[in-house]
Amino acid sequence: MGDTRSEKGRLSKRVLKAALAVPELLAKRRPGPRILIYHQVGTNLGREMEVATETFATQIRYLEAEGSIVSLDNAVSRMGTPGDDRLFVLTFDDGYADMYANAFPLLVERSVPFTVYVTTLPVEDSSGSRPDALPLTWKHLEEMVESGLATVGAHTHSHPDLRFLSADAVAAELDESNALILDRLGVQPRHFAYPKGWWSAGAETKVRERYATAVLGEGPPNRPGTDHYRLHRVAVQKSDGVRFFKRKLATGLVLEDRLRRIVRSYHGPPAVDA
């Protein structure tokens, strides 16, 4: 019964995606590097934040055929140059063990760079929200760093919604996360991802003091003039499959993003794009 409900839910999401994609069929390809958000790979939880291992492999091959998968630093430095819409960045949020088991081998095999935004508390105490959503270990992360492909970014210590924390509490979250990453991996994180992708005006000053970039959730394309502390990403979801994955990369499925923001009562930061 549970599997049937999950399948019906995914079908409903695909129908909605198709409806929202219709107005964008004639839209021009949008500019700027595509920074993709992944969470879990190869699990069977039925959640939108996961993709099957086979789907992930297909998506990687598609990205390689369409352009270049580059590091976050590379993409940011080339933002605004000709062909920047063919630059793809892989980012993995939170830090799940299945990412190491199911995605990392393929990334190593194909020499694909990627960024892992790590929430340090689950890694530090080896706790997960459920047995099939266990966190990475420091050993996993150490191996990734040693591969030369991984950039380890910060994602706070306990993954709170920063919009509701005081400035001191935000600073404590960032500093504890940074200290653990530096101590366990010998890496000073230069990049940050807001938990849930939700920007916080109150937290931004603390973020700017500590990192070189910060990424949010979905939103307008990254283009010349986009604030490096307000970079938007493209969320990869289970219901995307291959068809909507390709459409997201071309136009961003902007209407889907706007609907999601309305449902979640989230409006994002003020527009600062040139």
Sequence and secondary structure as in RCSB ss.txt:
>XXXX:A:sequence
MGDTRSEKGRLSKRVLKAALAVPELLAKRRPGPRILIYHQVGTNLGREMEVATETFATQIRYLEAEGSIVSLDNA
VSRMGTPGDDRLFVLTFDDGYADMYANAFPLLVERSVPFTVYVTTLPVEDSSGSRPDALPLTWKHLEEMVESGLA
TVGAHTHSHPDLRFLSADAVAAELDESNALILDRLGVQPRHFAYPKGWWSAGAETKVRERYATAVLGEGPPNRPG
TDHYRLHRVAVQKSDGVRFFKRKLATGLVLEDRLRRIVRSYHGPPAVDA
>XXXX:A:secstr
 HHHHHHHHHHHHHHHHHHHHGGGTT     S EEEEE EES  S  TTEE HHHHHHHHHHHHHHSEE  HHHH
HHTTTSTTGGGEEEEEEEE BHHIIIIIHHHHHHTT  EEEEE HHHHHHT  SSGGG B  HHHHHHHHHTT E
EEEE  SS   GGGS HHHHHHHHHHHHHHHHHHHS    EEE GGG   HHHHHHHHHH SEEE SS S   TT
  TTSB  EE  GGGTTHHHHHHHHH  HHHHHHHHHHTT   S     
